[in-house]
Amino acid sequence: MSLLFRSLAAMLLLIALSACGAQPATQAPTTAPAAPTEAPTLQIPTEAPMLQMPTDAPTEAPLAVAPSANLTEGCVTDYDPRVDYFPAKVQVEDGAGWTIAYFNNYKIITVLNPWRDAGEQFSYVLVQCGTPPPADVGTAQVIEVPVRTIVSMSTTHLPHLGDLGLLDRLVGLSSFEQVVAPAVVEMIEAGELVEIGRGAGVNVEQAIELEPELIMTFGVGNPERDAHPKLLEAGLKVVLNSEYMETTPLGRAEWIKFTAAFFNQEATANDVYGAMAERYNTMAAQARGVVERPTVFTGAPFQGTWYMPGGNSYVARFLADAGADYLWADDDSTGNQQLSFEVVFERAQAADFWLNPSSWQSLADGLTADERFAQFAAFEHGQVFNNNARLNETGGNDYWESGLANPDIVLADLIKIFHPELLPEHELYYHQQLLP
């Protein structure tokens, strides 16, 4: 019975497995499964899932408020390296002796030709106060701007400070005796300014005591005459201004932009210079169109040598722009030629005009110096004009102070001398006709 029962149970189990579609594990399939007739379709979502950013992810800090004008007072308090702190900029248009490059929080000025035949240049990094200087400045001086106090070592810088409204920043001068500007004379008389001396004789101790943020001077390349080596050695901030090396009147006057950069006063400098240059160019265009051009020469002998400006000098440019024929215009030098009386007389004896003969106040002064001057036709006809109409009590000449910054007035004088009909209302300002 037990055997029969076990056989019957096994048969029933096989029937149940067949009903469920299962096969015994030990039995291999009799045929391979059929291959699919086509590849299955890959289901690609129609849109990429949106990346969910965490709600507390960091974002870039908002840009600090950019100034609408250069900061002429105070320092930056919330420095942002992305902000341009010099929205007002200058460009060098007529000058050739310096360059300026702007960055967000500093500017780099390079003086290319500080004196004749100079073998070096000078660079200055002007950093906006309250911001960091660049990492590598090489040998350049770093000066924070806007500068609050300045010592001027040349009277030619004073018109810049006056036109820019910065005379209140002036604390010292090299010397008082040459100053003509009334506003500066008043400061001297009120005891508001200090003399620090000239050239290599500069009083370094006095300069240090003043603690100026800037000393603006000039160089001639002679250690016995230059002040800047001693001042730099003392650790003072010293800038060389080489405006006198420019070969055109406008190029010299454009150095007001150079001065302005140290005070962030670019906008004012652009206005002042732009208006002056427009006046100059308008008058020059008128005078250059004249048909009859008088002949002219300049200067007088000094210790036996006649220093005659070269044909590419700023003097020659003045005369050409005033509608005159300069007798040494064919010379290609920018400096002065050293000539003898005889050489000058041979070429200029019949010239129509004679300009700027030393310090003469009258024709009699010329005869006292050398009676042969009477043989020049310009002297004989009374056509001798000098640029010393504006002198102070000690002989300081305003032509060499404000004349450099106002070439439009100088040009108007020259046109009035050579072609009075072109400027009937103008009265001579820097020049005067020498009387017997």
C-alpha positions in Angstrom: 0.0 0.0 0.0 2.7 2.4 0.9 4.5 1.8 -2.4 1.3 2.3 -4.4 0.6 5.5 -2.4 3.9 6.9 -3.1 3.6 6.2 -6.8 0.2 7.8 -7.0 1.5 11.0 -5.1 4.4 11.4 -7.6 2.0 11.1 -10.6 -0.3 13.8 -9.1 2.7 16.2 -8.6 3.9 15.9 -12.2 0.3 16.7 -13.4 0.3 19.8 -11.2 3.6 21.1 -12.5 2.6 20.7 -16.1 -0.5 22.7 -15.5 1.6 25.6 -14.2 4.0 25.6 -17.3 7.1 24.7 -15.2 9.8 22.2 -16.3 11.9 20.0 -14.2 15.3 21.8 -13.4 17.2 18.9 -14.9 15.6 19.1 -18.3 17.2 21.3 -21.0 15.0 23.0 -23.6 14.7 21.1 -26.8 15.0 24.2 -29.1 16.7 27.7 -28.8 14.4 30.7 -28.2 13.4 32.6 -31.3 15.4 35.9 -31.9 13.4 39.1 -31.8 12.2 40.4 -35.1 13.2 44.1 -34.4 15.2 46.0 -31.8 13.2 47.2 -28.9 12.3 50.9 -28.9 14.4 53.1 -26.6 12.2 55.3 -24.6 13.8 58.9 -24.2 12.1 61.5 -22.1 11.0 64.5 -24.1 12.5 67.0 -21.6 15.6 66.7 -19.5 14.7 66.7 -15.8 15.2 70.2 -14.3 18.1 70.5 -12.0 16.9 71.4 -8.6 19.4 73.9 -7.0 19.6 73.9 -3.2 17.8 76.9 -1.9 20.9 78.0 0.2 23.5 77.9 -2.7 25.9 80.9 -2.6 25.4 83.8 -5.1 27.8 86.5 -6.3 27.8 89.6 -4.1 26.0 92.6 -5.6 28.2 95.1 -7.4 29.1 98.1 -5.2 27.7 101.4 -6.4 30.1 102.8 -9.0 30.9 106.5 -8.7 29.5 108.8 -11.3 32.5 111.1 -11.1 36.1 110.7 -9.9 36.5 111.1 -6.2 38.2 114.4 -5.6 37.8 114.2 -1.8 38.2 111.4 0.7 38.8 107.7 0.2 36.8 104.6 -0.9 35.1 102.9 2.0 33.5 99.9 0.3 36.1 98.8 -2.2 34.9 96.5 -5.0 37.6 95.3 -7.5 34.9 95.2 -10.3 34.1 98.9 -10.0 35.8 101.6 -12.2 36.7 104.3 -9.8 37.8 106.7 -12.6 34.8 107.3 -14.9 36.4 110.6 -16.0 39.7 110.0 -17.9 42.1 112.1 -19.9 43.9 111.2 -23.2 47.1 112.7 -24.4 46.3 114.4 -27.7 48.9 117.1 -28.4 51.8 116.1 -26.1 54.5 113.5 -26.7 56.3 113.4 -23.4 54.0 111.3 -21.2 51.4 108.5 -21.3 48.6 107.5 -19.0 46.8 104.1 -18.6 43.7 103.5 -16.5 42.7 100.5 -14.5 39.7 100.1 -12.2 41.3 101.5 -9.0 44.7 102.8 -10.2 46.3 104.6 -13.1 49.9 104.5 -14.4 51.7 107.6 -15.7 55.0 107.4 -17.5 57.2 110.4 -18.2 58.9 109.4 -21.4 61.5 112.1 -21.9 62.2 113.8 -18.6 65.1 115.9 -20.0 67.1 116.2 -23.2 68.9 113.0 -24.1 67.6 111.3 -20.9 68.5 107.6 -20.7 65.7 106.8 -18.3 61.9 107.1 -17.8 59.9 107.6 -14.7 56.6 105.8 -13.9 54.0 106.6 -11.2 51.2 104.3 -10.0 48.3 106.5 -8.8 46.2 104.4 -6.5 42.7 105.5 -5.5 42.8 106.1 -1.7 41.0 103.3 0.2 41.9 100.6 -2.4 44.9 98.3 -2.7 47.8 98.9 -5.0 48.7 96.4 -7.8 50.9 93.5 -6.6 54.0 94.3 -8.7 54.9 97.9 -9.5 58.6 97.4 -10.2 60.5 100.7 -9.7 57.5 102.9 -10.0 56.5 105.2 -7.1 53.1 104.5 -5.6 51.1 107.6 -4.8 47.6 107.7 -3.3 45.1 109.9 -5.0 43.5 112.4 -4.7 46.6 114.2 -3.4 45.8 116.5 -0.5 49.0 118.6 -0.3 51.6 119.6 -2.9 54.9 121.5 -3.1 55.6 123.0 -6.5 59.2 123.4 -7.6 58.3 125.5 -10.7 56.0 128.5 -11.2 54.7 126.9 -14.4 52.7 124.4 -12.3 50.8 127.2 -10.5 48.4 128.0 -13.4 47.4 124.3 -13.4 46.6 124.4 -9.7 44.7 127.7 -10.2 42.6 126.5 -13.2 41.8 123.2 -11.4 40.7 125.0 -8.3 43.5 123.4 -6.2 45.5 126.3 -4.8 44.3 125.3 -1.4 46.4 122.1 -1.7 49.6 124.1 -2.2 51.8 124.2 0.9 55.3 125.1 -0.5 57.3 126.5 -3.3 61.0 126.3 -4.3 61.2 130.1 -4.3 58.9 133.1 -3.8 60.7 135.7 -5.9 59.5 134.6 -9.3 55.8 134.2 -8.5 53.4 136.5 -10.4 50.0 135.0 -9.8 48.1 137.3 -7.4 46.3 134.5 -5.6 49.7 132.8 -4.8 51.3 136.1 -3.8 48.5 136.6 -1.3 49.2 133.1 0.2 52.9 134.0 0.5 52.1 137.3 2.2 49.7 135.5 4.6 52.4 133.1 5.6 50.6 130.1 4.2 53.5 128.8 2.1 57.0 127.7 2.8 60.1 128.0 0.6 62.2 124.8 0.3 64.9 126.0 -2.1 66.0 125.2 -5.6 67.8 122.4 -7.4 70.5 120.5 -5.6 70.4 123.1 -2.9 66.9 122.1 -1.8 66.3 122.1 1.9 65.4 118.4 2.4 64.7 118.9 6.1 62.2 121.6 5.4 60.5 119.5 2.8 60.2 116.6 5.2 58.8 118.8 7.9 56.0 119.9 5.5 55.0 116.3 5.0 53.6 116.9 1.5 51.9 114.1 -0.3 53.4 115.2 -3.5 56.4 117.3 -4.7 56.2 118.3 -8.4 59.5 119.3 -9.9 61.5 119.0 -13.1 64.9 117.6 -14.1 67.7 118.7 -16.4 69.9 115.6 -16.0 72.6 117.4 -14.0 73.0 116.2 -10.4 74.3 119.7 -9.5 71.1 121.3 -10.6 68.4 118.7 -10.0 66.4 118.5 -6.7 64.7 115.2 -7.2 67.6 112.8 -6.3 67.9 114.2 -2.8 64.1 114.4 -2.3 63.7 110.8 -3.4 66.5 109.6 -1.2 64.6 111.2 1.7 61.6 109.0 1.0 59.4 111.8 -0.3 56.9 111.4 -3.1 58.4 113.2 -6.1 57.1 113.6 -9.6 59.0 114.9 -12.6 57.0 117.3 -14.9 58.8 117.7 -18.2 56.4 120.0 -19.9 59.3 122.2 -21.1 60.5 119.3 -23.4 57.4 119.5 -25.6 57.9 121.0 -29.0 54.5 122.6 -29.6 52.6 125.2 -27.6 49.5 123.0 -27.1 51.7 120.0 -26.2 53.2 122.1 -23.3 49.8 123.3 -22.2 48.3 119.8 -22.2 50.3 119.0 -19.1 47.4 120.4 -17.1 46.0 116.9 -17.6 49.1 115.4 -16.1 48.7 117.5 -13.0 45.0 116.8 -12.8 45.5 113.1 -12.7 47.1 113.3 -9.2 44.0 115.0 -7.9 41.4 113.0 -9.8 40.4 116.3 -11.5 40.4 114.8 -15.1 36.9 116.2 -15.9 37.9 119.8 -15.1 41.2 119.4 -17.0 39.4 118.2 -20.1 37.1 121.2 -20.0 39.8 123.8 -19.4 42.2 122.4 -22.0 39.5 121.6 -24.6 38.2 125.2 -24.5 41.7 126.7 -24.7 42.8 124.4 -27.6 39.7 125.3 -29.5 40.5 129.0 -29.2 44.1 128.4 -30.2 43.3 126.3 -33.3 40.6 128.7 -34.5 43.0 131.6 -34.4 45.9 129.6 -35.9 43.7 128.5 -38.9 42.8 132.1 -39.6 46.4 133.4 -39.4 47.9 130.5 -41.4 45.6 131.5 -44.3 47.2 135.0 -44.8 48.8 135.8 -48.1 51.6 138.1 -46.9 53.8 136.6 -44.1 56.3 138.9 -42.5 59.8 137.6 -41.6 60.9 137.4 -38.0 63.8 136.3 -35.8 64.1 136.1 -32.0 66.5 136.5 -29.1 69.7 138.4 -28.4 73.3 137.4 -27.6 74.1 136.2 -24.1 77.8 136.3 -23.2 78.7 136.5 -26.9 76.4 133.6 -28.1 73.0 134.1 -29.8 70.7 131.2 -28.9 68.3 130.8 -31.8 65.4 128.4 -31.4 65.4 125.5 -33.9 62.9 125.1 -36.7 61.1 122.3 -34.9 60.8 124.1 -31.5 57.7 125.4 -29.9 58.8 128.9 -30.7 58.9 128.1 -34.4 55.5 126.6 -34.2 54.1 129.7 -32.5 55.4 131.9 -35.3 54.1 129.6 -38.0 50.7 129.5 -36.4 50.7 133.3 -36.1 51.2 133.7 -39.9 54.9 134.7 -39.9 58.0 133.3 -41.7 60.6 132.4 -39.1 64.0 132.8 -40.7 65.3 129.6 -39.1 62.4 127.5 -39.9 64.6 125.4 -42.2 66.5 124.0 -39.2 65.3 120.7 -38.0 66.3 120.9 -34.4 64.0 121.3 -31.4 66.5 123.1 -29.1 68.5 126.3 -29.5 71.3 126.8 -32.0 74.4 128.6 -30.7 75.2 131.3 -33.3 77.5 134.3 -33.6 76.3 137.9 -34.1 77.7 137.9 -37.6 75.7 134.7 -38.6 72.5 136.1 -37.3 73.0 139.5 -38.9 73.7 138.0 -42.3 70.3 136.3 -42.4 68.2 138.6 -40.3 69.4 142.1 -41.1 66.3 142.9 -43.3 63.8 141.0 -41.2 60.4 142.7 -40.6 60.1 141.8 -36.9 62.4 141.1 -33.9 61.0 139.3 -30.9 62.0 138.8 -27.3 65.5 140.4 -27.2 66.6 139.3 -23.8 65.4 141.5 -20.9 65.3 144.8 -22.8 62.6 147.3 -21.7 63.5 149.8 -24.5 65.5 150.1 -27.6 68.0 152.1 -25.6 68.7 149.0 -23.6 69.6 147.3 -26.9 72.0 150.1 -27.9 73.6 149.9 -24.5 74.2 146.2 -25.0 75.6 146.6 -28.5 75.3 149.5 -30.9 75.4 147.2 -33.9 71.8 146.2 -33.1 70.7 149.5 -34.7 71.7 148.1 -38.1 68.8 145.6 -38.1 65.9 146.9 -40.1 63.4 145.8 -37.5 65.3 147.8 -34.9 65.5 150.8 -37.2 61.7 150.7 -37.9 60.7 150.1 -34.3 59.4 146.6 -34.9 60.9 145.1 -31.8 58.6 143.4 -29.3 59.5 141.7 -26.0 57.5 139.2 -23.9 58.2 141.0 -20.6 55.1 143.2 -20.3 54.1 141.4 -17.0 56.9 141.5 -14.4 56.7 141.4 -10.6 58.9 143.5 -8.4 61.8 141.0 -8.4 61.7 140.4 -12.1 59.5 137.3 -12.2 58.0 137.2 -15.7 54.4 136.0 -16.1 55.2 134.9 -19.7 57.2 132.0 -18.2 54.6 131.3 -15.6 51.1 131.5 -17.0 52.1 131.9 -20.6 52.9 128.2 -20.9 49.4 127.3 -19.8 47.7 129.9 -22.0 49.2 129.6 -25.4 46.0 130.9 -26.9 46.7 134.3 -25.4 50.4 134.2 -26.5 49.2 133.4 -30.0 46.7 136.2 -29.9 49.6 138.6 -29.0 51.7 137.4 -31.9 48.8 137.6 -34.4 48.2 141.2 -33.2 51.8 142.0 -33.8 52.1 140.5 -37.3 48.5 140.9 -38.5 46.6 143.4 -36.3 43.7 143.5 -38.7 42.8 139.9 -37.8 42.3 140.7 -34.1 41.3 144.3 -33.9 39.9 144.1 -30.4 42.9 142.3 -28.8 45.3 144.2 -26.6 48.8 142.8 -26.1 49.0 140.9 -22.8 52.4 139.3 -22.5 54.2 141.3 -25.1 55.0 145.0 -25.5 56.5 147.1 -28.3 59.8 148.5 -27.3 60.1 152.3 -27.5 63.2 154.4 -27.9 
